[in-house]
Amino acid sequence: MAEFFLTYVVPPLIIAAQSLAMLVGLLIVIAYLLLFDRKIWAAVQMRRGPN
């Protein structure tokens, strides 16, 4: 039973965990890039005026 578990259950779980970690990391990077992009465009659009 342990051999079956180590052969057929553990490797797919490791692959799934690695894929999930890569996906979460990618989503975090995209979120920060969007944040910085919005901050840059907000700074570009700052206007001096009566408001």
N, CA, C, O and CB atoms as a CASP TS submission, in Angstrom:
PFRMAT TS
TARGET T0000
AUTHOR 0000-0000-0000
METHOD Language model
MODEL 1
PARENT N/A
ATOM      1  N   MET     1       0.819  -1.196   0.000  1.00  0.00           N
ATOM      2  CA  MET     1       0.000   0.000   0.000  1.00  0.00           C
ATOM      3  C   MET     1       0.864   1.261   0.000  1.00  0.00           C
ATOM      4  O   MET     1       0.562   2.227  -0.701  1.00  0.00           O
ATOM      5  CB  MET     1      -0.933  -0.003   1.205  1.00  0.00           C
ATOM      6  N   ALA     2       1.928   1.247   0.781  1.00  0.00           N
ATOM      7  CA  ALA     2       2.809   2.409   0.827  1.00  0.00           C
ATOM      8  C   ALA     2       3.498   2.616  -0.517  1.00  0.00           C
ATOM      9  O   ALA     2       3.713   3.751  -0.941  1.00  0.00           O
ATOM     10  CB  ALA     2       3.852   2.249   1.940  1.00  0.00           C
ATOM     11  N   GLU     3       3.842   1.522  -1.181  1.00  0.00           N
ATOM     12  CA  GLU     3       4.487   1.638  -2.492  1.00  0.00           C
ATOM     13  C   GLU     3       3.525   2.252  -3.504  1.00  0.00           C
ATOM     14  O   GLU     3       3.921   3.098  -4.305  1.00  0.00           O
ATOM     15  CB  GLU     3       4.974   0.256  -2.986  1.00  0.00           C
ATOM     16  N   PHE     4       2.263   1.828  -3.469  1.00  0.00           N
ATOM     17  CA  PHE     4       1.252   2.407  -4.353  1.00  0.00           C
ATOM     18  C   PHE     4       1.108   3.898  -4.084  1.00  0.00           C
ATOM     19  O   PHE     4       1.051   4.702  -5.015  1.00  0.00           O
ATOM     20  CB  PHE     4      -0.103   1.697  -4.171  1.00  0.00           C
ATOM     21  N   PHE     5       1.050   4.260  -2.817  1.00  0.00           N
ATOM     22  CA  PHE     5       0.894   5.660  -2.433  1.00  0.00           C
ATOM     23  C   PHE     5       2.071   6.490  -2.929  1.00  0.00           C
ATOM     24  O   PHE     5       1.880   7.566  -3.495  1.00  0.00           O
ATOM     25  CB  PHE     5       0.760   5.787  -0.910  1.00  0.00           C
ATOM     26  N   LEU     6       3.293   5.990  -2.718  1.00  0.00           N
ATOM     27  CA  LEU     6       4.485   6.735  -3.126  1.00  0.00           C
ATOM     28  C   LEU     6       4.645   6.780  -4.640  1.00  0.00           C
ATOM     29  O   LEU     6       5.270   7.701  -5.167  1.00  0.00           O
ATOM     30  CB  LEU     6       5.722   6.122  -2.500  1.00  0.00           C
ATOM     31  N   THR     7       4.091   5.800  -5.344  1.00  0.00           N
ATOM     32  CA  THR     7       4.262   5.737  -6.792  1.00  0.00           C
ATOM     33  C   THR     7       3.188   6.519  -7.540  1.00  0.00           C
ATOM     34  O   THR     7       3.491   7.218  -8.506  1.00  0.00           O
ATOM     35  CB  THR     7       4.254   4.297  -7.249  1.00  0.00           C
ATOM     36  N   TYR     8       1.937   6.407  -7.101  1.00  0.00           N
ATOM     37  CA  TYR     8       0.834   6.955  -7.886  1.00  0.00           C
ATOM     38  C   TYR     8       0.125   8.148  -7.260  1.00  0.00           C
ATOM     39  O   TYR     8      -0.617   8.842  -7.955  1.00  0.00           O
ATOM     40  CB  TYR     8      -0.154   5.894  -8.130  1.00  0.00           C
ATOM     41  N   VAL     9       0.320   8.405  -6.004  1.00  0.00           N
ATOM     42  CA  VAL     9      -0.405   9.495  -5.351  1.00  0.00           C
ATOM     43  C   VAL     9       0.497  10.696  -5.094  1.00  0.00           C
ATOM     44  O   VAL     9       0.097  11.832  -5.349  1.00  0.00           O
ATOM     45  CB  VAL     9      -1.013   9.013  -4.039  1.00  0.00           C
ATOM     46  N   VAL    10       1.688  10.465  -4.599  1.00  0.00           N
ATOM     47  CA  VAL    10       2.571  11.567  -4.216  1.00  0.00           C
ATOM     48  C   VAL    10       3.050  12.391  -5.418  1.00  0.00           C
ATOM     49  O   VAL    10       2.983  13.619  -5.352  1.00  0.00           O
ATOM     50  CB  VAL    10       3.770  11.023  -3.465  1.00  0.00           C
ATOM     51  N   PRO    11       3.529  11.782  -6.512  1.00  0.00           N
ATOM     52  CA  PRO    11       4.013  12.614  -7.627  1.00  0.00           C
ATOM     53  C   PRO    11       2.966  13.568  -8.209  1.00  0.00           C
ATOM     54  O   PRO    11       3.294  14.730  -8.450  1.00  0.00           O
ATOM     55  CB  PRO    11       4.515  11.727  -8.723  1.00  0.00           C
ATOM     56  N   PRO    12       1.707  13.131  -8.449  1.00  0.00           N
ATOM     57  CA  PRO    12       0.723  14.111  -8.929  1.00  0.00           C
ATOM     58  C   PRO    12       0.435  15.218  -7.918  1.00  0.00           C
ATOM     59  O   PRO    12       0.183  16.361  -8.300  1.00  0.00           O
ATOM     60  CB  PRO    12      -0.568  13.407  -9.278  1.00  0.00           C
ATOM     61  N   LEU    13       0.474  14.880  -6.628  1.00  0.00           N
ATOM     62  CA  LEU    13       0.263  15.918  -5.619  1.00  0.00           C
ATOM     63  C   LEU    13       1.397  16.935  -5.622  1.00  0.00           C
ATOM     64  O   LEU    13       1.163  18.133  -5.465  1.00  0.00           O
ATOM     65  CB  LEU    13       0.131  15.291  -4.233  1.00  0.00           C
ATOM     66  N   ILE    14       2.621  16.458  -5.801  1.00  0.00           N
ATOM     67  CA  ILE    14       3.768  17.370  -5.873  1.00  0.00           C
ATOM     68  C   ILE    14       3.649  18.268  -7.095  1.00  0.00           C
ATOM     69  O   ILE    14       3.895  19.471  -7.012  1.00  0.00           O
ATOM     70  CB  ILE    14       5.095  16.581  -5.916  1.00  0.00           C
ATOM     71  N   ILE    15       3.272  17.685  -8.233  1.00  0.00           N
ATOM     72  CA  ILE    15       3.112  18.474  -9.456  1.00  0.00           C
ATOM     73  C   ILE    15       2.006  19.507  -9.277  1.00  0.00           C
ATOM     74  O   ILE    15       2.165  20.658  -9.684  1.00  0.00           O
ATOM     75  CB  ILE    15       2.801  17.558 -10.661  1.00  0.00           C
ATOM     76  N   ALA    16       0.892  19.112  -8.675  1.00  0.00           N
ATOM     77  CA  ALA    16      -0.214  20.044  -8.451  1.00  0.00           C
ATOM     78  C   ALA    16       0.205  21.172  -7.509  1.00  0.00           C
ATOM     79  O   ALA    16      -0.146  22.329  -7.739  1.00  0.00           O
ATOM     80  CB  ALA    16      -1.432  19.302  -7.878  1.00  0.00           C
ATOM     81  N   ALA    17       0.947  20.849  -6.459  1.00  0.00           N
ATOM     82  CA  ALA    17       1.398  21.879  -5.519  1.00  0.00           C
ATOM     83  C   ALA    17       2.372  22.846  -6.186  1.00  0.00           C
ATOM     84  O   ALA    17       2.306  24.053  -5.953  1.00  0.00           O
ATOM     85  CB  ALA    17       2.057  21.234  -4.295  1.00  0.00           C
ATOM     86  N   GLN    18       3.273  22.323  -7.011  1.00  0.00           N
ATOM     87  CA  GLN    18       4.215  23.192  -7.716  1.00  0.00           C
ATOM     88  C   GLN    18       3.484  24.086  -8.711  1.00  0.00           C
ATOM     89  O   GLN    18       3.805  25.267  -8.842  1.00  0.00           O
ATOM     90  CB  GLN    18       5.282  22.355  -8.439  1.00  0.00           C
ATOM     91  N   SER    19       2.506  23.528  -9.408  1.00  0.00           N
ATOM     92  CA  SER    19       1.731  24.322 -10.362  1.00  0.00           C
ATOM     93  C   SER    19       0.954  25.417  -9.645  1.00  0.00           C
ATOM     94  O   SER    19       0.888  26.552 -10.117  1.00  0.00           O
ATOM     95  CB  SER    19       0.770  23.426 -11.156  1.00  0.00           C
ATOM     96  N   LEU    20       0.374  25.076  -8.516  1.00  0.00           N
ATOM     97  CA  LEU    20      -0.375  26.066  -7.745  1.00  0.00           C
ATOM     98  C   LEU    20       0.544  27.170  -7.229  1.00  0.00           C
ATOM     99  O   LEU    20       0.174  28.344  -7.243  1.00  0.00           O
ATOM    100  CB  LEU    20      -1.100  25.394  -6.576  1.00  0.00           C
ATOM    101  N   ALA    21       1.728  26.801  -6.777  1.00  0.00           N
ATOM    102  CA  ALA    21       2.689  27.798  -6.299  1.00  0.00           C
ATOM    103  C   ALA    21       3.110  28.735  -7.430  1.00  0.00           C
ATOM    104  O   ALA    21       3.220  29.945  -7.227  1.00  0.00           O
ATOM    105  CB  ALA    21       3.926  27.106  -5.696  1.00  0.00           C
ATOM    106  N   MET    22       3.343  28.184  -8.611  1.00  0.00           N
ATOM    107  CA  MET    22       3.715  29.024  -9.756  1.00  0.00           C
ATOM    108  C   MET    22       2.568  29.954 -10.134  1.00  0.00           C
ATOM    109  O   MET    22       2.797  31.125 -10.437  1.00  0.00           O
ATOM    110  CB  MET    22       4.111  28.149 -10.966  1.00  0.00           C
ATOM    111  N   LEU    23       1.342  29.450 -10.120  1.00  0.00           N
ATOM    112  CA  LEU    23       0.185  30.261 -10.467  1.00  0.00           C
ATOM    113  C   LEU    23      -0.012  31.396  -9.469  1.00  0.00           C
ATOM    114  O   LEU    23      -0.268  32.531  -9.869  1.00  0.00           O
ATOM    115  CB  LEU    23      -1.068  29.395 -10.531  1.00  0.00           C
ATOM    116  N   VAL    24       0.104  31.107  -8.195  1.00  0.00           N
ATOM    117  CA  VAL    24      -0.049  32.138  -7.165  1.00  0.00           C
ATOM    118  C   VAL    24       1.049  33.193  -7.309  1.00  0.00           C
ATOM    119  O   VAL    24       0.781  34.391  -7.218  1.00  0.00           O
ATOM    120  CB  VAL    24      -0.009  31.508  -5.749  1.00  0.00           C
ATOM    121  N   GLY    25       2.279  32.745  -7.533  1.00  0.00           N
ATOM    122  CA  GLY    25       3.375  33.694  -7.737  1.00  0.00           C
ATOM    123  C   GLY    25       3.145  34.583  -8.942  1.00  0.00           C
ATOM    124  O   GLY    25       3.389  35.789  -8.886  1.00  0.00           O
ATOM    125  N   LEU    26       2.675  33.993 -10.033  1.00  0.00           N
ATOM    126  CA  LEU    26       2.399  34.767 -11.245  1.00  0.00           C
ATOM    127  C   LEU    26       1.283  35.777 -11.008  1.00  0.00           C
ATOM    128  O   LEU    26       1.374  36.918 -11.460  1.00  0.00           O
ATOM    129  CB  LEU    26       2.026  33.836 -12.402  1.00  0.00           C
ATOM    130  N   LEU    27       0.241  35.370 -10.309  1.00  0.00           N
ATOM    131  CA  LEU    27      -0.855  36.293 -10.023  1.00  0.00           C
ATOM    132  C   LEU    27      -0.407  37.443  -9.125  1.00  0.00           C
ATOM    133  O   LEU    27      -0.863  38.572  -9.301  1.00  0.00           O
ATOM    134  CB  LEU    27      -2.011  35.546  -9.370  1.00  0.00           C
ATOM    135  N   ILE    28       0.468  37.178  -8.180  1.00  0.00           N
ATOM    136  CA  ILE    28       0.988  38.245  -7.313  1.00  0.00           C
ATOM    137  C   ILE    28       1.820  39.229  -8.124  1.00  0.00           C
ATOM    138  O   ILE    28       1.703  40.441  -7.944  1.00  0.00           O
ATOM    139  CB  ILE    28       1.834  37.652  -6.161  1.00  0.00           C
ATOM    140  N   VAL    29       2.663  38.711  -9.019  1.00  0.00           N
ATOM    141  CA  VAL    29       3.479  39.587  -9.868  1.00  0.00           C
ATOM    142  C   VAL    29       2.582  40.443 -10.748  1.00  0.00           C
ATOM    143  O   VAL    29       2.827  41.642 -10.888  1.00  0.00           O
ATOM    144  CB  VAL    29       4.454  38.760 -10.740  1.00  0.00           C
ATOM    145  N   ILE    30       1.555  39.860 -11.340  1.00  0.00           N
ATOM    146  CA  ILE    30       0.640  40.620 -12.196  1.00  0.00           C
ATOM    147  C   ILE    30      -0.088  41.686 -11.386  1.00  0.00           C
ATOM    148  O   ILE    30      -0.278  42.804 -11.866  1.00  0.00           O
ATOM    149  CB  ILE    30      -0.376  39.679 -12.875  1.00  0.00           C
ATOM    150  N   ALA    31      -0.496  41.355 -10.168  1.00  0.00           N
ATOM    151  CA  ALA    31      -1.190  42.331  -9.328  1.00  0.00           C
ATOM    152  C   ALA    31      -0.293  43.528  -9.019  1.00  0.00           C
ATOM    153  O   ALA    31      -0.742  44.672  -9.082  1.00  0.00           O
ATOM    154  CB  ALA    31      -1.658  41.674  -8.023  1.00  0.00           C
ATOM    155  N   TYR    32       0.973  43.270  -8.685  1.00  0.00           N
ATOM    156  CA  TYR    32       1.886  44.386  -8.404  1.00  0.00           C
ATOM    157  C   TYR    32       2.178  45.203  -9.659  1.00  0.00           C
ATOM    158  O   TYR    32       2.281  46.427  -9.588  1.00  0.00           O
ATOM    159  CB  TYR    32       3.197  43.862  -7.811  1.00  0.00           C
ATOM    160  N   LEU    33       2.311  44.540 -10.805  1.00  0.00           N
ATOM    161  CA  LEU    33       2.531  45.283 -12.047  1.00  0.00           C
ATOM    162  C   LEU    33       1.343  46.188 -12.357  1.00  0.00           C
ATOM    163  O   LEU    33       1.529  47.329 -12.782  1.00  0.00           O
ATOM    164  CB  LEU    33       2.777  44.315 -13.216  1.00  0.00           C
ATOM    165  N   LEU    34       0.133  45.694 -12.150  1.00  0.00           N
ATOM    166  CA  LEU    34      -1.049  46.528 -12.365  1.00  0.00           C
ATOM    167  C   LEU    34      -1.091  47.695 -11.384  1.00  0.00           C
ATOM    168  O   LEU    34      -1.454  48.810 -11.758  1.00  0.00           O
ATOM    169  CB  LEU    34      -2.321  45.689 -12.235  1.00  0.00           C
ATOM    170  N   LEU    35      -0.725  47.442 -10.136  1.00  0.00           N
ATOM    171  CA  LEU    35      -0.703  48.512  -9.141  1.00  0.00           C
ATOM    172  C   LEU    35       0.269  49.616  -9.550  1.00  0.00           C
ATOM    173  O   LEU    35      -0.076  50.798  -9.518  1.00  0.00           O
ATOM    174  CB  LEU    35      -0.321  47.953  -7.763  1.00  0.00           C
ATOM    175  N   PHE    36       1.482  49.227  -9.935  1.00  0.00           N
ATOM    176  CA  PHE    36       2.467  50.231 -10.339  1.00  0.00           C
ATOM    177  C   PHE    36       2.046  50.944 -11.617  1.00  0.00           C
ATOM    178  O   PHE    36       2.285  52.142 -11.762  1.00  0.00           O
ATOM    179  CB  PHE    36       3.833  49.583 -10.533  1.00  0.00           C
ATOM    180  N   ASP    37       1.421  50.219 -12.548  1.00  0.00           N
ATOM    181  CA  ASP    37       0.951  50.843 -13.779  1.00  0.00           C
ATOM    182  C   ASP    37      -0.103  51.903 -13.462  1.00  0.00           C
ATOM    183  O   ASP    37      -0.065  53.002 -14.015  1.00  0.00           O
ATOM    184  CB  ASP    37       0.378  49.782 -14.741  1.00  0.00           C
ATOM    185  N   ARG    38      -1.035  51.579 -12.582  1.00  0.00           N
ATOM    186  CA  ARG    38      -2.068  52.551 -12.225  1.00  0.00           C
ATOM    187  C   ARG    38      -1.484  53.746 -11.485  1.00  0.00           C
ATOM    188  O   ARG    38      -1.933  54.875 -11.686  1.00  0.00           O
ATOM    189  CB  ARG    38      -3.141  51.890 -11.372  1.00  0.00           C
ATOM    190  N   LYS    39      -0.490  53.515 -10.632  1.00  0.00           N
ATOM    191  CA  LYS    39       0.137  54.635  -9.920  1.00  0.00           C
ATOM    192  C   LYS    39       0.880  55.554 -10.892  1.00  0.00           C
ATOM    193  O   LYS    39       0.854  56.776 -10.745  1.00  0.00           O
ATOM    194  CB  LYS    39       1.107  54.112  -8.841  1.00  0.00           C
ATOM    195  N   ILE    40       1.537  54.960 -11.879  1.00  0.00           N
ATOM    196  CA  ILE    40       2.249  55.765 -12.873  1.00  0.00           C
ATOM    197  C   ILE    40       1.270  56.602 -13.677  1.00  0.00           C
ATOM    198  O   ILE    40       1.491  57.798 -13.868  1.00  0.00           O
ATOM    199  CB  ILE    40       3.075  54.869 -13.809  1.00  0.00           C
ATOM    200  N   TRP    41       0.170  55.979 -14.158  1.00  0.00           N
ATOM    201  CA  TRP    41      -0.796  56.740 -14.941  1.00  0.00           C
ATOM    202  C   TRP    41      -1.519  57.778 -14.090  1.00  0.00           C
ATOM    203  O   TRP    41      -1.895  58.831 -14.607  1.00  0.00           O
ATOM    204  CB  TRP    41      -1.805  55.802 -15.582  1.00  0.00           C
ATOM    205  N   ALA    42      -1.720  57.516 -12.818  1.00  0.00           N
ATOM    206  CA  ALA    42      -2.326  58.516 -11.934  1.00  0.00           C
ATOM    207  C   ALA    42      -1.388  59.707 -11.773  1.00  0.00           C
ATOM    208  O   ALA    42      -1.840  60.852 -11.740  1.00  0.00           O
ATOM    209  CB  ALA    42      -2.658  57.900 -10.551  1.00  0.00           C
ATOM    210  N   ALA    43      -0.092  59.447 -11.673  1.00  0.00           N
ATOM    211  CA  ALA    43       0.873  60.541 -11.563  1.00  0.00           C
ATOM    212  C   ALA    43       0.932  61.338 -12.858  1.00  0.00           C
ATOM    213  O   ALA    43       1.094  62.558 -12.827  1.00  0.00           O
ATOM    214  CB  ALA    43       2.266  59.999 -11.211  1.00  0.00           C
ATOM    215  N   VAL    44       0.803  60.669 -13.983  1.00  0.00           N
ATOM    216  CA  VAL    44       0.820  61.367 -15.273  1.00  0.00           C
ATOM    217  C   VAL    44      -0.388  62.289 -15.381  1.00  0.00           C
ATOM    218  O   VAL    44      -0.280  63.381 -15.940  1.00  0.00           O
ATOM    219  CB  VAL    44       0.834  60.355 -16.448  1.00  0.00           C
ATOM    220  N   GLN    45      -1.520  61.875 -14.864  1.00  0.00           N
ATOM    221  CA  GLN    45      -2.749  62.651 -15.026  1.00  0.00           C
ATOM    222  C   GLN    45      -2.975  63.674 -13.921  1.00  0.00           C
ATOM    223  O   GLN    45      -4.000  64.356 -13.928  1.00  0.00           O
ATOM    224  CB  GLN    45      -3.921  61.727 -15.087  1.00  0.00           C
ATOM    225  N   MET    46      -2.048  63.802 -12.967  1.00  0.00           N
ATOM    226  CA  MET    46      -2.212  64.831 -11.939  1.00  0.00           C
ATOM    227  C   MET    46      -2.161  66.202 -12.594  1.00  0.00           C
ATOM    228  O   MET    46      -1.207  66.546 -13.292  1.00  0.00           O
ATOM    229  CB  MET    46      -1.119  64.706 -10.838  1.00  0.00           C
ATOM    230  N   ARG    47      -3.219  66.977 -12.349  1.00  0.00           N
ATOM    231  CA  ARG    47      -3.290  68.297 -12.973  1.00  0.00           C
ATOM    232  C   ARG    47      -3.327  69.365 -11.885  1.00  0.00           C
ATOM    233  O   ARG    47      -3.879  69.166 -10.803  1.00  0.00           O
ATOM    234  CB  ARG    47      -4.536  68.411 -13.899  1.00  0.00           C
ATOM    235  N   ARG    48      -2.743  70.459 -12.198  1.00  0.00           N
ATOM    236  CA  ARG    48      -2.857  71.601 -11.298  1.00  0.00           C
ATOM    237  C   ARG    48      -4.007  72.449 -11.810  1.00  0.00           C
ATOM    238  O   ARG    48      -4.063  72.818 -12.983  1.00  0.00           O
ATOM    239  CB  ARG    48      -1.514  72.427 -11.220  1.00  0.00           C
ATOM    240  N   GLY    49      -4.886  72.736 -10.934  1.00  0.00           N
ATOM    241  CA  GLY    49      -6.034  73.522 -11.358  1.00  0.00           C
ATOM    242  C   GLY    49      -6.801  74.031 -10.158  1.00  0.00           C
ATOM    243  O   GLY    49      -6.315  73.966  -9.029  1.00  0.00           O
ATOM    244  N   PRO    50      -8.004  74.538 -10.400  1.00  0.00           N
ATOM    245  CA  PRO    50      -8.785  75.126  -9.315  1.00  0.00           C
ATOM    246  C   PRO    50      -9.281  74.097  -8.305  1.00  0.00           C
ATOM    247  O   PRO    50      -9.688  74.479  -7.207  1.00  0.00           O
ATOM    248  CB  PRO    50      -9.958  75.871  -9.882  1.00  0.00           C
ATOM    249  N   ASN    51      -9.263  72.828  -8.627  1.00  0.00           N
ATOM    250  CA  ASN    51      -9.777  71.832  -7.679  1.00  0.00           C
ATOM    251  C   ASN    51      -8.737  71.545  -6.667  1.00  0.00           C
ATOM    252  O   ASN    51      -8.957  70.732  -5.770  1.00  0.00           O
ATOM    253  CB  ASN    51     -10.201  70.545  -8.378  1.00  0.00           C
TER
END
